[in-house]
Structure formats: C-alpha cells, structure tokens
C-alpha cells in the first residue's frame, strides 16, 4: 500500500558528498582568513594613538572619581 522511498543513486551520493566537503573546506579557509583579518585590525586598534588617548582619558576620569570619594 505505501511505497518505500527509493534510495538515491550511489554515484549521485558520492558527488554530493564531494561537493559538500569542498564547500566545508572553502568555509574553513574563509574563516581562517577572517580570523587573521580580525587579529590585524585588533592589533591596529591597540596601537592607535586615538585608543591611547581614549584610554588616558578613562584613566584620568577614574582617578578623579576615586579622589572625590
């Protein structure tokens, strides 16, 4: 009465698996490249004079608040 689902062609399954593995490899490669880019940007931010200036303002503000209490 109910039909059993047909199994896909084994060759088609192999092709699909190979394509999915390639896509996963490409995503891994992209994630690695993005991680490197993020590290470079974070290093640039840490070495920025503007960041040092802002951190200096924060430190001076926190010191002035502590001296008031």
N, CA, C and O atoms as a Tinker XYZ file with bonds, in Angstrom:
   276  protein
     1  N      0.808000   -1.182000    0.000000    73     2
     2  CA     0.000000    0.000000    0.000000    64     1     3
     3  C      0.863000    1.262000    0.000000    63     2     4     5
     4  O      0.706000    2.132000   -0.857000    81     3
     5  N      1.781000    1.352000    0.974000    73     3     6
     6  CA     2.652000    2.525000    0.967000    64     5     7
     7  C      3.944000    2.170000    0.253000    63     6     8     9
     8  O      4.510000    1.092000    0.434000    81     7
     9  N      4.381000    3.097000   -0.551000    73     7    10
    10  CA     5.608000    2.847000   -1.311000    64     9    11
    11  C      6.817000    3.207000   -0.462000    63    10    12    13
    12  O      6.831000    4.220000    0.237000    81    11
    13  N      7.812000    2.366000   -0.539000    73    11    14
    14  CA     9.067000    2.629000    0.142000    64    13    15
    15  C      9.823000    3.715000   -0.626000    63    14    16    17
    16  O      9.850000    3.689000   -1.856000    81    15
    17  N     10.439000    4.673000    0.084000    73    15    18
    18  CA    11.207000    5.691000   -0.634000    64    17    19
    19  C     12.403000    5.050000   -1.335000    63    18    20    21
    20  O     13.050000    4.146000   -0.806000    81    19
    21  N     12.673000    5.544000   -2.530000    73    19    22
    22  CA    13.793000    4.999000   -3.294000    64    21    23
    23  C     15.100000    5.570000   -2.773000    63    22    24    25
    24  O     15.186000    6.748000   -2.424000    81    23
    25  N     16.099000    4.734000   -2.727000    73    23    26
    26  CA    17.430000    5.196000   -2.353000    64    25    27
    27  C     18.043000    5.930000   -3.545000    63    26    28    29
    28  O     17.863000    5.522000   -4.692000    81    27
    29  N     18.767000    7.013000   -3.268000    73    27    30
    30  CA    19.379000    7.737000   -4.381000    64    29    31
    31  C     20.510000    6.921000   -5.008000    63    30    32    33
    32  O     21.040000    5.988000   -4.407000    81    31
    33  N     20.849000    7.294000   -6.202000    73    31    34
    34  CA    21.928000    6.648000   -6.937000    64    33    35
    35  C     23.234000    6.817000   -6.157000    63    34    36    37
    36  O     23.571000    7.938000   -5.778000    81    35
    37  N     23.976000    5.737000   -5.909000    73    35    38
    38  CA    25.221000    5.847000   -5.137000    64    37    39
    39  C     26.232000    6.828000   -5.741000    63    38    40    41
    40  O     26.961000    7.499000   -5.010000    81    39
    41  N     26.272000    6.909000   -7.043000    73    39    42
    42  CA    27.203000    7.852000   -7.689000    64    41    43
    43  C     26.784000    9.293000   -7.391000    63    42    44    45
    44  O     27.631000   10.153000   -7.151000    81    43
    45  N     25.496000    9.545000   -7.407000    73    43    46
    46  CA    24.979000   10.879000   -7.086000    64    45    47
    47  C     25.304000   11.239000   -5.633000    63    46    48    49
    48  O     25.646000   12.384000   -5.337000    81    47
    49  N     25.198000   10.264000   -4.731000    73    47    50
    50  CA    25.525000   10.487000   -3.327000    64    49    51
    51  C     27.007000   10.851000   -3.192000    63    50    52    53
    52  O     27.353000   11.770000   -2.450000    81    51
    53  N     27.878000   10.136000   -3.905000    73    51    54
    54  CA    29.312000   10.435000   -3.856000    64    53    55
    55  C     29.604000   11.844000   -4.350000    63    54    56    57
    56  O     30.423000   12.552000   -3.764000    81    55
    57  N     28.943000   12.252000   -5.419000    73    55    58
    58  CA    29.140000   13.596000   -5.960000    64    57    59
    59  C     28.674000   14.655000   -4.963000    63    58    60    61
    60  O     29.349000   15.664000   -4.757000    81    59
    61  N     27.534000   14.422000   -4.356000    73    59    62
    62  CA    27.000000   15.377000   -3.388000    64    61    63
    63  C     27.922000   15.490000   -2.173000    63    62    64    65
    64  O     28.178000   16.594000   -1.692000    81    63
    65  N     28.412000   14.377000   -1.684000    73    63    66
    66  CA    29.323000   14.377000   -0.542000    64    65    67
    67  C     30.606000   15.119000   -0.894000    63    66    68    69
    68  O     31.112000   15.894000   -0.083000    81    67
    69  N     31.133000   14.894000   -2.085000    73    67    70
    70  CA    32.356000   15.576000   -2.508000    64    69    71
    71  C     32.132000   17.087000   -2.591000    63    70    72    73
    72  O     32.992000   17.867000   -2.183000    81    71
    73  N     30.988000   17.492000   -3.114000    73    71    74
    74  CA    30.676000   18.929000   -3.199000    64    73    75
    75  C     30.549000   19.541000   -1.802000    63    74    76    77
    76  O     31.052000   20.637000   -1.555000    81    75
    77  N     29.882000   18.842000   -0.900000    73    75    78
    78  CA    29.710000   19.352000    0.466000    64    77    79
    79  C     31.051000   19.460000    1.185000    63    78    80    81
    80  O     31.283000   20.417000    1.923000    81    79
    81  N     31.935000   18.483000    0.974000    73    79    82
    82  CA    33.267000   18.562000    1.586000    64    81    83
    83  C     34.043000   19.754000    1.048000    63    82    84    85
    84  O     34.749000   20.429000    1.798000    81    83
    85  N     33.915000   20.014000   -0.238000    73    83    86
    86  CA    34.602000   21.171000   -0.828000    64    85    87
    87  C     34.045000   22.474000   -0.269000    63    86    88    89
    88  O     34.803000   23.400000    0.020000    81    87
    89  N     32.736000   22.551000   -0.117000    73    87    90
    90  CA    32.122000   23.752000    0.454000    64    89    91
    91  C     32.601000   23.946000    1.893000    63    90    92    93
    92  O     32.911000   25.069000    2.292000    81    91
    93  N     32.664000   22.876000    2.669000    73    91    94
    94  CA    33.154000   22.972000    4.048000    64    93    95
    95  C     34.615000   23.431000    4.070000    63    94    96    97
    96  O     34.996000   24.244000    4.911000    81    95
    97  N     35.424000   22.917000    3.156000    73    95    98
    98  CA    36.827000   23.327000    3.078000    64    97    99
    99  C     36.933000   24.816000    2.751000    63    98   100   101
   100  O     37.766000   25.524000    3.316000    81    99
   101  N     36.087000   25.282000    1.842000    73    99   102
   102  CA    36.102000   26.698000    1.486000    64   101   103
   103  C     35.672000   27.574000    2.672000    63   102   104   105
   104  O     36.252000   28.634000    2.907000    81   103
   105  N     34.665000   27.129000    3.408000    73   103   106
   106  CA    34.238000   27.880000    4.600000    64   105   107
   107  C     35.347000   27.917000    5.649000    63   106   108   109
   108  O     35.577000   28.951000    6.277000    81   107
   109  N     36.035000   26.788000    5.840000    73   107   110
   110  CA    37.146000   26.759000    6.791000    64   109   111
   111  C     38.233000   27.740000    6.376000    63   110   112   113
   112  O     38.785000   28.454000    7.213000    81   111
   113  N     38.534000   27.771000    5.100000    73   111   114
   114  CA    39.547000   28.689000    4.586000    64   113   115
   115  C     39.116000   30.136000    4.782000    63   114   116   117
   116  O     39.927000   30.977000    5.172000    81   115
   117  N     37.864000   30.429000    4.520000    73   115   118
   118  CA    37.339000   31.781000    4.707000    64   117   119
   119  C     37.366000   32.175000    6.181000    63   118   120   121
   120  O     37.738000   33.301000    6.511000    81   119
   121  N     36.978000   31.264000    7.069000    73   119   122
   122  CA    37.010000   31.552000    8.500000    64   121   123
   123  C     38.431000   31.842000    8.974000    63   122   124   125
   124  O     38.639000   32.734000    9.797000    81   123
   125  N     39.404000   31.100000    8.464000    73   123   126
   126  CA    40.797000   31.341000    8.826000    64   125   127
   127  C     41.236000   32.722000    8.361000    63   126   128   129
   128  O     41.891000   33.452000    9.105000    81   127
   129  N     40.876000   33.084000    7.131000    73   127   130
   130  CA    41.238000   34.402000    6.607000    64   129   131
   131  C     40.576000   35.520000    7.425000    63   130   132   133
   132  O     41.204000   36.545000    7.693000    81   131
   133  N     39.331000   35.328000    7.816000    73   131   134
   134  CA    38.638000   36.327000    8.636000    64   133   135
   135  C     39.276000   36.441000   10.017000    63   134   136   137
   136  O     39.396000   37.545000   10.548000    81   135
   137  N     39.686000   35.318000   10.607000    73   135   138
   138  CA    40.366000   35.354000   11.903000    64   137   139
   139  C     41.660000   36.155000   11.818000    63   138   140   141
   140  O     41.970000   36.941000   12.713000    81   139
   141  N     42.415000   35.953000   10.735000    73   139   142
   142  CA    43.652000   36.715000   10.551000    64   141   143
   143  C     43.359000   38.201000   10.395000    63   142   144   145
   144  O     44.069000   39.037000   10.955000    81   143
   145  N     42.322000   38.535000    9.642000    73   143   146
   146  CA    41.948000   39.936000    9.449000    64   145   147
   147  C     41.525000   40.576000   10.766000    63   146   148   149
   148  O     41.910000   41.708000   11.059000    81   147
   149  N     40.744000   39.867000   11.550000    73   147   150
   150  CA    40.317000   40.384000   12.849000    64   149   151
   151  C     41.528000   40.636000   13.744000    63   150   152   153
   152  O     41.594000   41.657000   14.429000    81   151
   153  N     42.485000   39.711000   13.740000    73   151   154
   154  CA    43.691000   39.887000   14.558000    64   153   155
   155  C     44.473000   41.117000   14.117000    63   154   156   157
   156  O     44.980000   41.863000   14.954000    81   155
   157  N     44.572000   41.332000   12.813000    73   155   158
   158  CA    45.283000   42.516000   12.316000    64   157   159
   159  C     44.569000   43.801000   12.714000    63   158   160   161
   160  O     45.212000   44.770000   13.117000    81   159
   161  N     43.274000   43.813000   12.608000    73   159   162
   162  CA    42.502000   45.011000   12.955000    64   161   163
   163  C     42.603000   45.284000   14.456000    63   162   164   165
   164  O     42.763000   46.433000   14.867000    81   163
   165  N     42.509000   44.233000   15.274000    73   163   166
   166  CA    42.634000   44.436000   16.714000    64   165   167
   167  C     44.009000   44.971000   17.085000    63   166   168   169
   168  O     44.122000   45.832000   17.958000    81   167
   169  N     45.052000   44.474000   16.435000    73   167   170
   170  CA    46.401000   44.985000   16.693000    64   169   171
   171  C     46.504000   46.445000   16.276000    63   170   172   173
   172  O     47.127000   47.250000   16.968000    81   171
   173  N     45.899000   46.783000   15.157000    73   171   174
   174  CA    45.915000   48.169000   14.686000    64   173   175
   175  C     45.187000   49.083000   15.677000    63   174   176   177
   176  O     45.636000   50.196000   15.950000    81   175
   177  N     44.076000   48.611000   16.202000    73   175   178
   178  CA    43.319000   49.398000   17.182000    64   177   179
   179  C     44.147000   49.586000   18.453000    63   178   180   181
   180  O     44.202000   50.684000   19.008000    81   179
   181  N     44.791000   48.507000   18.910000    73   179   182
   182  CA    45.607000   48.606000   20.130000    64   181   183
   183  C     46.756000   49.593000   19.960000    63   182   184   185
   184  O     47.126000   50.278000   20.914000    81   183
   185  N     47.326000   49.676000   18.757000    73   183   186
   186  CA    48.471000   50.549000   18.504000    64   185   187
   187  C     48.071000   51.949000   18.059000    63   186   188   189
   188  O     48.936000   52.776000   17.770000    81   187
   189  N     46.799000   52.220000   18.001000    73   187   190
   190  CA    46.317000   53.515000   17.528000    64   189   191
   191  C     46.537000   54.600000   18.575000    63   190   192   193
   192  O     46.270000   54.383000   19.756000    81   191
   193  N     47.022000   55.764000   18.152000    73   191   194
   194  CA    47.157000   56.871000   19.098000    64   193   195
   195  C     45.804000   57.290000   19.687000    63   194   196   197
   196  O     45.735000   57.706000   20.844000    81   195
   197  N     44.760000   57.183000   18.917000    73   195   198
   198  CA    43.434000   57.538000   19.400000    64   197   199
   199  C     43.014000   56.626000   20.557000    63   198   200   201
   200  O     42.421000   57.088000   21.531000    81   199
   201  N     43.319000   55.352000   20.446000    73   199   202
   202  CA    42.992000   54.422000   21.528000    64   201   203
   203  C     43.776000   54.789000   22.781000    63   202   204   205
   204  O     43.227000   54.786000   23.882000    81   203
   205  N     45.052000   55.105000   22.619000    73   203   206
   206  CA    45.869000   55.503000   23.770000    64   205   207
   207  C     45.303000   56.769000   24.402000    63   206   208   209
   208  O     45.263000   56.887000   25.627000    81   207
   209  N     44.873000   57.700000   23.588000    73   207   210
   210  CA    44.283000   58.945000   24.086000    64   209   211
   211  C     43.011000   58.650000   24.874000    63   210   212   213
   212  O     42.813000   59.162000   25.975000    81   211
   213  N     42.158000   57.818000   24.292000    73   211   214
   214  CA    40.905000   57.489000   24.973000    64   213   215
   215  C     41.155000   56.743000   26.272000    63   214   216   217
   216  O     40.494000   57.008000   27.276000    81   215
   217  N     42.104000   55.811000   26.266000    73   215   218
   218  CA    42.424000   55.089000   27.490000    64   217   219
   219  C     42.983000   56.044000   28.537000    63   218   220   221
   220  O     42.713000   55.889000   29.728000    81   219
   221  N     43.754000   57.024000   28.100000    73   219   222
   222  CA    44.281000   58.024000   29.023000    64   221   223
   223  C     43.168000   58.833000   29.644000    63   222   224   225
   224  O     43.215000   59.139000   30.836000    81   223
   225  N     42.163000   59.186000   28.855000    73   223   226
   226  CA    41.020000   59.940000   29.387000    64   225   227
   227  C     40.246000   59.098000   30.385000    63   226   228   229
   228  O     39.792000   59.610000   31.408000    81   227
   229  N     40.094000   57.832000   30.105000    73   227   230
   230  CA    39.368000   56.946000   31.010000    64   229   231
   231  C     40.124000   56.824000   32.323000    63   230   232   233
   232  O     39.527000   56.889000   33.398000    81   231
   233  N     41.453000   56.645000   32.237000    73   231   234
   234  CA    42.251000   56.522000   33.457000    64   233   235
   235  C     42.178000   57.805000   34.277000    63   234   236   237
   236  O     42.023000   57.757000   35.497000    81   235
   237  N     42.290000   58.953000   33.609000    73   235   238
   238  CA    42.252000   60.213000   34.358000    64   237   239
   239  C     40.868000   60.441000   34.961000    63   238   240   241
   240  O     40.756000   60.999000   36.052000    81   239
   241  N     39.821000   60.018000   34.270000    73   239   242
   242  CA    38.462000   60.158000   34.796000    64   241   243
   243  C     38.282000   59.270000   36.013000    63   242   244   245
   244  O     37.737000   59.705000   37.027000    81   243
   245  N     38.742000   58.018000   35.919000    73   243   246
   246  CA    38.576000   57.096000   37.042000    64   245   247
   247  C     39.393000   57.547000   38.236000    63   246   248   249
   248  O     38.965000   57.361000   39.375000    81   247
   249  N     40.566000   58.138000   38.005000    73   247   250
   250  CA    41.376000   58.653000   39.112000    64   249   251
   251  C     40.699000   59.834000   39.762000    63   250   252   253
   252  O     40.736000   59.962000   40.986000    81   251
   253  N     40.072000   60.714000   38.969000    73   251   254
   254  CA    39.390000   61.867000   39.551000    64   253   255
   255  C     38.169000   61.426000   40.357000    63   254   256   257
   256  O     37.857000   62.031000   41.382000    81   255
   257  N     37.478000   60.385000   39.907000    73   255   258
   258  CA    36.319000   59.870000   40.649000    64   257   259
   259  C     36.785000   59.261000   41.964000    63   258   260   261
   260  O     36.144000   59.455000   42.997000    81   259
   261  N     37.899000   58.524000   41.936000    73   259   262
   262  CA    38.422000   57.914000   43.166000    64   261   263
   263  C     38.872000   58.965000   44.161000    63   262   264   265
   264  O     38.708000   58.781000   45.367000    81   263
   265  N     39.437000   60.067000   43.679000    73   263   266
   266  CA    39.911000   61.100000   44.594000    64   265   267
   267  C     38.757000   61.871000   45.221000    63   266   268   269
   268  O     38.925000   62.461000   46.289000    81   267
   269  N     37.604000   61.880000   44.591000    73   267   270
   270  CA    36.437000   62.567000   45.130000    64   269   271
   271  C     35.809000   61.783000   46.266000    63   270   272   273
   272  O     35.159000   62.362000   47.137000    81   271
   273  N     35.996000   60.480000   46.266000    73   271   274
   274  CA    35.350000   59.654000   47.299000    64   273   275
   275  C     36.210000   59.446000   48.499000    63   274   276
   276  O     35.798000   58.773000   49.444000    81   275
